[in-house]
């Protein structure tokens, strides 16, 4: 009977193949190796089959319920593990040299993100990469995305963009809409308020260019209410001031509360539905991130963890 393996010949294993071999050696299971790497089990099986075919020997014994490495498999997995360690050391050394790199970075962010998410991230980034000059532009959703498209900024911190086909988006935080009213308003002492209960009251809305406006419109649509506002403003602080003056009620995400004095206001959870806002990093899919932007994205991920 012909052997399923052909004679060994020189070969170059890819980084992914090395990772799969190490995962198989660590787990002794194709399924567990696939789960560990976040790939499908058939792709792990195919990789193993190809490597065995290239090497001309069997690497695992499949006769038991749990895989067992053959003599050759033990040596191959050990070599793959050593190669991965060597690569990791090389990448770490390059990253350390890059810590002192110089450059520029321009970021556009929602005002609420500038007040909450960015300060600790910017401080950590400055401490780690003092040679990179950072420019921050606070802008509403539509303006921030326009700045990204015209190349004015490298990265945007905003809500999930419309027409996401052109953009990559990675969530780093989320918040929820709350009713914001004067302490003297009849709804101020409630444990929660349904969207439908806002019908009798004037509503203070954010402008259509704001990420908040899409969320409040969605709440009214769900409650089958008219979304026509009594007042429409561009700034979160203006909406809060009008509510404090008892000119109406408004709904704002919790992350925006850092942008105004809440002493005269009550914040009540809005339910039926509960509406959450996703905040994350956005960039253009067809424009690779700069080295500075990649480093800043990594700091943002760590800050949001």
C-alpha positions as CSV (number, residue, x, y, z in Angstrom):
1,X,0.0,0.0,0.0
2,X,1.4,3.4,-0.9
3,X,2.4,5.7,1.9
4,X,0.2,8.8,2.4
5,X,3.4,10.8,2.8
6,X,5.9,11.8,0.2
7,X,9.6,12.1,0.9
8,X,10.5,15.1,3.1
9,X,11.8,18.1,1.2
10,X,12.8,21.6,2.4
11,X,9.8,23.7,3.4
12,X,9.0,27.1,4.9
13,X,6.3,27.0,7.5
14,X,4.1,30.1,7.9
15,X,3.6,31.9,11.2
16,X,0.0,30.6,11.3
17,X,1.2,27.0,10.8
18,X,3.6,27.4,13.6
19,X,0.9,28.7,15.9
20,X,-1.4,25.8,15.0
21,X,1.3,23.2,15.6
22,X,2.0,24.8,19.1
23,X,-1.7,24.9,19.9
24,X,-2.0,21.2,19.0
25,X,0.9,20.3,21.2
26,X,-0.5,22.4,24.0
27,X,-4.0,21.0,23.9
28,X,-3.6,17.5,22.2
29,X,-7.0,18.2,20.6
30,X,-7.8,19.6,17.2
31,X,-11.0,21.1,18.5
32,X,-9.4,22.7,21.5
33,X,-6.6,24.0,19.3
34,X,-9.1,25.6,17.0
35,X,-11.0,27.2,19.9
36,X,-7.7,28.5,21.4
37,X,-6.8,30.3,18.1
38,X,-10.3,31.3,17.1
39,X,-10.3,29.3,13.8
40,X,-12.4,26.5,12.5
41,X,-11.5,22.9,13.4
42,X,-11.3,21.8,9.7
43,X,-8.7,24.5,9.0
44,X,-6.6,23.1,11.9
45,X,-7.0,19.6,10.5
46,X,-6.0,20.7,7.0
47,X,-2.9,22.5,8.3
48,X,-1.8,19.4,10.2
49,X,-2.4,17.3,7.1
50,X,-0.4,19.6,4.9
51,X,2.5,19.8,7.3
52,X,2.7,16.1,7.7
53,X,2.6,15.7,4.0
54,X,5.4,18.2,3.5
55,X,7.6,16.6,6.2
56,X,6.8,13.0,5.1
57,X,6.0,11.8,8.6
58,X,3.1,11.5,11.0
59,X,3.1,14.1,13.8
60,X,0.2,12.9,15.9
61,X,-1.3,9.5,16.7
62,X,-5.0,9.5,16.2
63,X,-5.7,6.0,17.5
64,X,-6.8,7.2,21.0
65,X,-9.6,9.5,22.1
66,X,-7.0,12.2,22.8
67,X,-4.3,13.0,20.3
68,X,-0.8,12.0,21.2
69,X,2.3,13.4,19.6
70,X,4.6,11.0,17.8
71,X,8.3,11.0,18.4
72,X,8.7,13.2,15.3
73,X,5.7,15.3,16.4
74,X,7.3,16.1,19.7
75,X,10.4,17.4,18.0
76,X,8.4,19.4,15.4
77,X,6.2,21.0,18.1
78,X,9.2,21.8,20.2
79,X,10.9,23.5,17.3
80,X,7.8,25.4,16.4
81,X,7.5,26.6,20.0
82,X,11.1,27.8,20.0
83,X,10.6,29.6,16.7
84,X,7.5,31.4,18.2
85,X,9.5,32.4,21.2
86,X,12.2,33.7,19.0
87,X,9.8,35.7,16.9
88,X,8.1,37.1,20.1
89,X,11.5,38.2,21.4
90,X,12.3,39.9,18.1
91,X,8.9,41.7,18.0
92,X,9.3,42.8,21.6
93,X,12.7,44.3,20.9
94,X,11.4,46.2,17.9
95,X,8.5,47.5,20.0
96,X,10.9,48.7,22.7
97,X,13.0,50.6,20.1
98,X,9.7,52.0,18.7
99,X,8.8,53.4,22.2
100,X,11.1,56.3,21.5
101,X,9.8,57.0,18.0
102,X,8.8,60.5,17.0
103,X,5.8,61.4,14.9
104,X,2.4,63.1,14.8
105,X,-1.1,61.9,15.4
106,X,-4.4,63.7,14.9
107,X,-7.6,62.4,16.6
108,X,-11.2,63.6,16.3
109,X,-13.5,62.6,19.1
110,X,-17.0,63.2,20.4
111,X,-16.9,65.9,23.1
112,X,-18.2,63.3,25.7
113,X,-15.2,61.0,24.8
114,X,-12.8,64.0,25.1
115,X,-14.1,64.5,28.6
116,X,-14.1,60.9,29.8
117,X,-12.2,58.3,27.7
118,X,-9.4,60.4,26.3
119,X,-7.7,62.0,29.3
120,X,-6.3,58.8,30.9
121,X,-5.5,57.4,27.5
122,X,-3.7,60.5,26.4
123,X,-1.7,60.7,29.6
124,X,-0.6,57.0,29.3
125,X,0.3,57.6,25.6
126,X,2.3,60.7,26.4
127,X,4.2,58.9,29.1
128,X,5.0,56.0,26.8
129,X,5.6,57.9,23.6
130,X,6.8,61.4,24.5
131,X,8.1,62.0,21.0
132,X,4.7,61.7,19.3
133,X,2.8,65.0,19.1
134,X,-1.0,64.5,19.4
135,X,-3.7,66.8,18.2
136,X,-7.2,66.4,19.5
137,X,-10.3,67.8,17.7
138,X,-13.6,67.6,19.4
139,X,-16.4,67.2,16.9
140,X,-20.0,65.9,16.6
141,X,-20.4,62.5,14.8
142,X,-21.0,63.7,11.3
143,X,-18.2,66.2,11.4
144,X,-15.8,63.7,12.9
145,X,-16.4,61.2,10.2
146,X,-16.1,63.9,7.5
147,X,-12.7,64.8,8.9
148,X,-11.6,61.2,8.8
149,X,-12.7,60.9,5.1
150,X,-10.9,64.1,4.0
151,X,-7.7,63.0,5.8
152,X,-7.7,65.8,8.4
153,X,-7.4,63.2,11.2
154,X,-5.9,59.7,11.5
155,X,-8.5,58.2,13.9
156,X,-11.9,59.0,15.2
157,X,-13.4,58.2,18.6
158,X,-17.2,58.3,18.1
159,X,-20.4,56.2,17.8
160,X,-20.8,53.4,15.4
161,X,-20.8,55.1,11.9
162,X,-23.6,54.9,9.4
163,X,-22.7,53.3,6.1
164,X,-20.1,51.3,7.9
165,X,-19.0,49.7,4.7
166,X,-16.3,52.3,4.2
167,X,-15.2,52.3,7.9
168,X,-13.6,49.9,10.3
169,X,-15.1,50.2,13.8
170,X,-13.9,48.7,17.1
171,X,-16.0,49.3,20.3
172,X,-14.0,50.4,23.3
173,X,-16.9,51.6,25.6
174,X,-20.6,51.9,25.9
175,X,-23.2,53.9,27.8
176,X,-27.0,54.3,28.0
177,X,-29.5,57.0,27.5
178,X,-31.0,58.6,30.7
179,X,-33.8,61.0,31.1
180,X,-32.4,64.4,32.3
181,X,-34.9,66.7,34.0
182,X,-35.0,69.5,36.6
183,X,-35.2,68.3,40.2
184,X,-38.6,70.0,40.3
185,X,-40.0,68.0,37.3
186,X,-42.7,65.4,38.2
187,X,-40.6,62.6,36.7
188,X,-37.5,63.4,38.7
189,X,-38.2,61.1,41.6
190,X,-39.0,58.0,39.5
191,X,-37.0,54.8,39.6
192,X,-37.4,54.6,35.8
193,X,-39.4,56.1,33.0
194,X,-40.8,54.6,29.8
195,X,-40.2,56.5,26.6
196,X,-44.0,56.6,26.1
197,X,-44.4,58.6,29.3
198,X,-42.5,61.6,27.6
199,X,-45.5,62.4,25.3
200,X,-46.9,65.2,27.5
201,X,-43.6,67.1,27.8
202,X,-41.6,69.3,25.5
203,X,-38.4,67.5,24.4
204,X,-35.0,69.1,24.1
205,X,-33.2,67.4,21.3
206,X,-29.6,67.4,20.0
207,X,-29.0,68.4,16.4
208,X,-29.2,65.8,13.7
209,X,-25.4,65.8,13.3
210,X,-25.0,64.4,16.8
211,X,-24.7,60.7,17.5
212,X,-27.2,61.3,20.4
213,X,-30.0,62.4,18.1
214,X,-30.1,59.0,16.3
215,X,-30.6,57.3,19.6
216,X,-33.4,59.6,20.9
217,X,-35.2,59.3,17.6
218,X,-35.0,55.5,17.9
219,X,-36.6,55.7,21.4
220,X,-39.5,57.8,20.2
221,X,-40.0,55.6,17.2
222,X,-40.2,52.5,19.4
223,X,-42.7,54.3,21.6
224,X,-44.7,55.3,18.5
225,X,-44.4,59.0,19.4
226,X,-43.6,62.0,17.3
227,X,-39.9,62.8,17.4
228,X,-40.4,66.6,16.6
229,X,-38.5,68.5,19.3
230,X,-39.5,71.7,21.0
231,X,-35.9,72.8,21.1
232,X,-32.9,71.6,19.1
233,X,-29.3,72.4,20.2
234,X,-25.7,71.5,19.2
235,X,-24.1,71.3,22.6
236,X,-24.8,68.9,25.4
237,X,-24.4,71.6,28.0
238,X,-27.1,73.7,26.3
239,X,-29.6,70.8,26.5
240,X,-28.8,70.3,30.2
241,X,-29.2,74.1,30.8
242,X,-32.6,74.2,29.1
243,X,-33.7,71.1,31.1
244,X,-32.5,72.8,34.4
245,X,-34.6,75.9,33.5
246,X,-37.7,73.6,33.2
247,X,-38.1,74.3,29.5
248,X,-38.5,70.6,28.7
249,X,-36.9,67.2,29.2
250,X,-34.0,65.7,27.4
251,X,-32.3,62.3,27.1
252,X,-28.5,62.1,27.2
253,X,-25.9,59.3,27.4
254,X,-24.3,58.8,30.8
255,X,-20.9,59.6,29.4
256,X,-22.0,63.1,28.7
257,X,-22.7,63.9,32.4
258,X,-19.1,65.0,32.8
259,X,-19.9,67.9,30.4
260,X,-22.3,69.9,32.6
261,X,-23.2,70.8,36.2
262,X,-25.7,68.3,37.4
263,X,-26.6,70.0,40.7
264,X,-30.0,71.2,39.5
265,X,-30.8,68.0,37.4
266,X,-32.1,64.5,38.0
267,X,-31.1,61.6,35.9
268,X,-33.6,58.8,35.6
269,X,-33.2,55.5,33.7
270,X,-35.2,55.4,30.4
271,X,-36.7,52.0,29.7
272,X,-38.9,50.2,27.1
273,X,-36.6,50.3,25.4
274,X,-33.2,50.6,27.1
275,X,-31.0,52.3,24.5
276,X,-27.3,51.9,24.6
277,X,-24.6,53.8,22.7
278,X,-21.5,52.1,21.4
279,X,-18.4,54.2,21.4
280,X,-15.3,53.1,19.6
281,X,-12.4,53.7,17.3
282,X,-13.2,54.3,13.6
283,X,-10.8,54.5,10.6
284,X,-11.1,54.1,6.8
285,X,-10.7,50.5,5.7
286,X,-8.8,51.5,2.6
287,X,-6.3,53.7,4.4
288,X,-3.8,51.9,6.6
289,X,-3.3,53.3,10.1
290,X,-0.1,55.1,10.7
291,X,2.4,53.7,13.2
292,X,1.4,56.4,15.7
293,X,-2.3,55.6,15.3
294,X,-1.6,51.9,15.8
295,X,0.2,52.6,19.0
296,X,-2.5,55.0,20.2
297,X,-5.2,52.4,19.4
298,X,-3.3,49.8,21.6
299,X,-3.3,52.3,24.5
300,X,-7.0,53.0,24.1
301,X,-7.7,49.3,24.2
302,X,-5.7,48.9,27.4
303,X,-7.4,51.9,29.0
304,X,-10.9,50.6,28.2
305,X,-10.1,47.0,29.4
